[in-house]
């Protein structure tokens, strides 16, 4: 049990204290791992779950590797031009108009785009996972003045594909008044999505009047550069 808790913790699924007891925290972490790995999320550590844990530990050493392995598989398979991209665009906190502009702009570039309107980030992540998306792009409003593009990261691991996308979008906005910084975090929408994901936290909302077209351009251009980068690798 201690080995299971240690493995889950290193992979970024919080079991709480590693105490050798299969309690609610461990069961929840195991179910999260199974869901993120495409397994039935029954909270039972059966043969398939053990094999998935062993595979991910071999792929990632001592650091969290679930996201890393998914990204390697995703980016190595098929054409990753924007026209072949399946994108989920979500939003939180009153940024629906901005998200709709991004959806429209990406569809005009022939991308397949799904709009996530769920209030709960876990529900948005499940929707993106069920849609077999290649990438998730989200927007979250802040009551404070800020502009940060987040990607998934824990102490020993970060999503390389997510960080690359965040940095490319930020680079597109380098001369903008809303120039964003990039930071890795472990929040539900980034943790639960099984594809590379970024969340642009920006605010306050009232200060964004007229900025949606500019933000949309930065996101679309960043995605174009991101798909070109991965197509070359």
Secondary structure, DSSP 8 states (H G I E B T S, - for coil): -HHHHHHHHHTT---SS--S---HHHHHHHHHHHHHTTS---S---HHHHHHHHHHHHHHTTS--HHHHHHHHHHHSS--SGGG-EEEEEEESS-HHHHHHHHHHHHHTT-EEEEE--SSHHHHHHHHHHTT-SEEEEEEEESSSEEEEEEEEETTEE-HHHHHHHHHHHHHTTTSTT--EEEEE--HHHHH-SSEEEEEEEE-GGGGTTTHHHHHHHHHHHHHHHHHHHHH-
